[in-house]
Amino acid sequence: PMGPVTKNLLLLAAIARCAILDFEDIGGVPDSSSLDTAVKNGRLLNQTLNNATFLPGDVLVFPNKTFHIMGGIVADNLDSVTISFDGTIVLSNDLKHWPRSSGSKVLECFLFNNAKNLTLTSSGKGLIDGNGGKWWGIPGIGYLVRQENRPRLMRFEYCSDLTVENLILKNSPYWTFFAGQVNGLTVRYTDIDVRRTNIDRHDIIDLTAFNTDGFDVTGRNVHIHDCNVWNQDDSIAVKDDSQDMLFERVNVSGLGLAIGSISGSIVRNITFRDCYLHHTFKGIYMKFRDGEKPGFVEDITYENIVMDEPEQWPIWIGPAQQSDSNNLCAAHPCSICWPHFDFKCNMPKAALYRNVTLRNVLINNPKSSPGVILGNADNPMQNILFDNVVVKGAKKGSEDYHTCVGSQGIATGGTYPVPNCFKEVDN
């Protein structure tokens, strides 16, 4: 049998010999779910992606078979290469053997550092299954056990000119897709599906798959379009220090089209348009977390948005409704249990929204009030415009916005209902 040195030499020769690498041909083992196979496939993938002879223009192809892979895949400094997921990738759910850092922090499923001109694609619609059920654990209890020490399915750090297309990203253990400090990102025809059950809404069981964000991004020059997201946290989230981003023709259901949570940074020139939200939990969701340094969210547009039967708040502009501890109702800075009982919800004083436009937003049959607009009285929101923001079929007693304070807002274009802290202006 070949020893490890011989196998590595053959791998080097294969890469040097051809520009298209078939993962099975270079030693990948398909159609076996054993731990040993997953570990071997993960090791081979790490070796391949980090081999010095994996050169610009090369393509790594996963053929139309199922490959079980252990996570902890880390690729550094890839340049102008393509990875084509033509089959199915299933991440191991063996938590005991999952690779960890020296501090016991789990490694990500896939981590790409400092890549440029990288393309992740498929000849059809490739599936990458994060196998997240064991990571989520028993509903309501699993989070208390592992909290946020769970791997992201795909993470990109300091990458430029990145393209992700024609993929299905399923059941991530934690955030599904995180691109941090990117400069140039296009995501298209890529779907995210994260759920415990197959019901057509987000109930208390499904929502306990906490932190299973969809597309989370920071940086510059991002375009995400023609994608579908069903998940149990922020469906799209623009995070700190971001600008010049466009999200269009996306269908989402989860905690909605989010900006945040933001603290101590500037986010500007972000547009969501032509989006449909079916049975989403939240809809338009803008949020600041606690922080003493000034933070600004400005020049934001949501336009041509339709929501059908949103479960909770169709519109939320204010503090982040979240807990960062094992006390799920802690206010950091707004309790997820608010407005019930005596839980707190406070807008950070250093946070400011300005130049925010919602235009042509239709909310059909919401199950709660139209939403919450919660600014800080000492640092109120500036130049908030609702133009043709219309709620139809509101439940009796829930026709008006639950909260509207700390905002300098204008309602026009037939907006109904008009938030009670806004000024109504005819066109």
Backbone hydrogen bonds, N-H to C=O, Kabsch-Sander energy under -0.5 kcal/mol:
donor,donor_aa,acceptor,acceptor_aa,energy
7,K,3,G,-2.2
8,N,4,P,-2.2
9,L,5,V,-2.2
10,L,6,T,-2.3
11,L,7,K,-2.3
12,L,8,N,-2.5
13,A,9,L,-2.4
14,A,10,L,-2.6
15,I,11,L,-2.4
16,A,12,L,-2.3
17,R,13,A,-1.8
18,C,14,A,-1.5
21,L,19,A,-0.6
21,L,59,V,-3.5
22,D,20,I,-0.5
23,F,21,L,-0.6
23,F,61,V,-3.1
26,I,22,D,-1.8
27,G,24,E,-1.6
28,G,23,F,-2.8
31,D,66,T,-3.4
38,A,34,S,-2.3
39,V,35,L,-2.6
40,K,36,D,-2.3
41,N,37,T,-3.0
42,G,38,A,-2.2
43,R,39,V,-2.4
44,L,40,K,-2.5
45,L,41,N,-2.3
46,N,42,G,-2.2
47,Q,43,R,-2.3
48,T,44,L,-2.4
49,L,45,L,-2.6
50,N,46,N,-1.5
51,N,48,T,-1.2
54,F,51,N,-2.2
55,L,53,T,-1.3
57,G,80,S,-3.8
58,D,55,L,-2.3
59,V,19,A,-3.3
60,L,82,T,-2.7
61,V,21,L,-3.6
61,V,59,V,-0.5
62,F,84,S,-3.0
65,K,63,P,-3.0
67,F,65,K,-0.5
67,F,88,T,-3.0
68,H,66,T,-0.5
69,I,90,V,-2.5
70,M,38,A,-2.3
72,G,108,E,-2.2
73,I,109,C,-2.0
74,V,72,G,-0.6
75,A,111,L,-2.8
77,N,113,N,-2.7
80,S,116,K,-2.8
82,T,58,D,-2.1
83,I,119,T,-2.7
84,S,60,L,-3.1
85,F,83,I,-0.6
85,F,121,T,-3.1
86,D,62,F,-1.5
86,D,84,S,-1.3
88,T,65,K,-2.7
89,I,127,L,-3.0
90,V,67,F,-2.5
90,V,88,T,-0.5
91,L,89,I,-0.5
91,L,129,D,-2.9
92,S,69,I,-2.3
95,L,93,N,-1.3
98,W,95,L,-0.7
101,S,105,K,-3.1
104,S,101,S,-2.1
107,L,99,P,-2.2
109,C,152,R,-2.7
110,F,152,R,-0.6
110,F,153,L,-0.7
111,L,73,I,-2.4
112,F,155,R,-2.6
113,N,75,A,-2.8
113,N,111,L,-0.5
114,N,157,E,-2.8
116,K,78,L,-2.3
117,N,160,S,-1.8
118,L,160,S,-0.5
119,T,81,V,-2.0
120,L,163,T,-2.7
121,T,83,I,-2.5
121,T,119,T,-0.5
126,G,166,N,-1.6
127,L,87,G,-1.8
128,I,168,I,-2.9
129,D,89,I,-3.5
129,D,127,L,-0.5
130,G,128,I,-0.6
130,G,170,K,-3.5
132,G,171,N,-1.5
134,K,131,N,-0.6
135,W,132,G,-0.5
136,W,132,G,-2.2
137,G,133,G,-1.9
141,I,138,I,-2.0
142,G,138,I,-3.3
145,V,141,I,-1.3
146,R,142,G,-2.3
147,Q,143,Y,-2.5
149,N,146,R,-2.6
150,R,148,E,-1.9
153,L,175,W,-2.1
154,M,176,T,-1.6
155,R,110,F,-1.9
156,F,178,F,-2.8
157,E,112,F,-2.7
158,Y,180,G,-2.5
160,S,115,A,-2.3
161,D,183,N,-1.6
162,L,184,G,-2.7
163,T,118,L,-2.5
164,V,186,T,-2.6
165,E,120,L,-2.4
166,N,188,R,-1.2
168,I,126,G,-2.8
169,L,191,D,-3.1
170,K,128,I,-2.6
170,K,168,I,-0.6
171,N,193,D,-2.8
174,Y,151,P,-0.8
176,T,213,D,-2.3
177,F,214,G,-1.8
178,F,154,M,-2.6
179,A,216,D,-2.5
180,G,156,F,-3.4
180,G,178,F,-0.6
181,Q,179,A,-0.5
182,V,218,T,-2.2
183,N,159,C,-1.9
184,G,220,R,-2.2
185,L,221,N,-2.1
186,T,162,L,-2.7
187,V,223,H,-2.2
188,R,164,V,-2.2
189,Y,225,H,-1.0
189,Y,226,D,-0.7
191,D,167,L,-2.5
192,I,228,N,-2.8
193,D,169,L,-2.3
194,V,230,W,-3.0
203,D,201,R,-0.7
207,L,203,D,-2.5
208,T,205,I,-1.2
209,A,206,D,-1.9
210,F,208,T,-1.9
212,T,209,A,-0.9
213,D,211,N,-1.5
214,G,234,D,-2.8
215,F,235,S,-2.3
216,D,177,F,-3.1
216,D,214,G,-0.7
217,V,237,A,-2.5
218,T,179,A,-2.2
219,G,241,D,-0.6
220,R,182,V,-2.7
221,N,243,Q,-0.9
222,V,244,D,-1.4
223,H,185,L,-2.7
224,I,246,L,-2.3
225,H,187,V,-2.4
226,D,248,E,-1.4
227,C,249,R,-0.5
228,N,190,T,-0.7
229,V,251,N,-2.9
230,W,192,I,-2.3
231,N,253,S,-2.5
232,Q,212,T,-0.6
233,D,212,T,-0.5
235,S,256,G,-1.3
236,I,256,G,-1.8
237,A,215,F,-2.9
238,V,258,A,-1.9
239,K,217,V,-3.0
239,K,237,A,-0.6
242,S,266,I,-0.6
243,Q,219,G,-2.1
244,D,268,R,-1.2
245,M,269,N,-1.9
246,L,222,V,-2.6
247,F,271,T,-2.6
248,E,224,I,-2.0
249,R,273,R,-1.4
251,N,227,C,-2.3
252,V,250,V,-0.5
252,V,276,Y,-2.1
253,S,229,V,-1.6
255,L,233,D,-3.0
257,L,283,G,-2.6
258,A,236,I,-3.1
258,A,256,G,-1.0
259,I,285,Y,-2.0
260,G,238,V,-2.6
262,I,287,K,-1.5
264,G,293,K,-0.7
267,V,296,F,-2.5
268,R,242,S,-2.0
269,N,298,E,-1.1
270,I,299,D,-1.3
271,T,245,M,-2.2
272,F,301,T,-2.7
273,R,247,F,-2.4
274,D,303,E,-1.6
275,C,304,N,-1.4
276,Y,250,V,-1.7
277,L,306,V,-2.8
278,H,252,V,-0.6
278,H,276,Y,-0.5
279,H,277,L,-0.6
279,H,308,D,-2.5
281,F,254,G,-2.3
282,K,254,G,-1.8
283,G,313,W,-1.6
284,I,314,P,-2.9
285,Y,257,L,-2.2
285,Y,283,G,-0.6
286,M,316,W,-3.1
287,K,259,I,-2.7
288,F,318,G,-1.2
289,R,262,I,-2.2
295,G,350,A,-2.3
296,F,265,S,-2.4
297,V,352,L,-2.3
298,E,267,V,-2.7
299,D,354,R,-1.2
300,I,355,N,-2.0
301,T,270,I,-2.4
302,Y,357,T,-2.6
303,E,272,F,-2.5
304,N,359,R,-1.8
305,I,360,N,-1.6
306,V,275,C,-2.2
307,M,362,L,-2.6
308,D,277,L,-2.5
309,E,307,M,-0.5
309,E,364,N,-3.2
311,E,280,T,-3.3
312,Q,281,F,-2.7
315,I,370,P,-1.3
316,W,284,I,-2.6
317,I,372,V,-2.5
318,G,286,M,-2.1
320,A,288,F,-3.2
322,Q,320,A,-1.2
322,Q,334,C,-1.5
328,L,326,N,-1.0
330,A,327,N,-2.2
332,H,322,Q,-1.9
332,H,330,A,-0.9
334,C,320,A,-1.7
335,S,344,K,-2.8
336,I,328,L,-0.5
338,W,335,S,-1.2
340,H,337,C,-1.7
343,F,340,H,-1.5
346,N,333,P,-1.3
351,A,348,P,-1.2
352,L,295,G,-1.8
354,R,297,V,-2.2
355,N,382,Q,-1.9
356,V,383,N,-1.4
357,T,300,I,-2.8
358,L,385,L,-2.8
359,R,302,Y,-2.9
359,R,357,T,-0.5
360,N,387,D,-2.5
361,V,388,N,-1.3
362,L,305,I,-2.8
362,L,360,N,-0.5
363,I,390,V,-2.7
364,N,307,M,-3.0
364,N,362,L,-0.6
365,N,363,I,-0.5
365,N,392,K,-3.2
367,K,310,P,-2.4
372,V,315,I,-2.4
373,I,403,T,-2.4
374,L,317,I,-2.6
375,G,373,I,-0.6
375,G,405,V,-2.8
376,N,379,N,-0.6
377,A,375,G,-0.5
379,N,376,N,-1.4
381,M,406,G,-2.5
382,Q,353,Y,-2.6
384,I,408,Q,-1.9
385,L,356,V,-3.0
385,L,383,N,-0.6
386,F,410,I,-2.9
387,D,358,L,-3.2
387,D,385,L,-0.6
388,N,386,F,-0.6
388,N,412,T,-2.5
390,V,361,V,-2.9
390,V,388,N,-0.7
391,V,416,Y,-2.5
392,K,363,I,-3.1
395,K,366,P,-0.5
398,S,395,K,-2.5
402,H,371,G,-1.6
403,T,371,G,-1.1
405,V,373,I,-2.4
408,Q,381,M,-1.7
409,G,407,S,-1.0
409,G,421,C,-0.6
410,I,384,I,-2.7
411,A,423,K,-2.6
412,T,386,F,-2.9
415,T,412,T,-0.8
416,Y,389,V,-2.1
422,F,419,P,-2.3
423,K,409,G,-2.4
425,V,411,A,-3.0
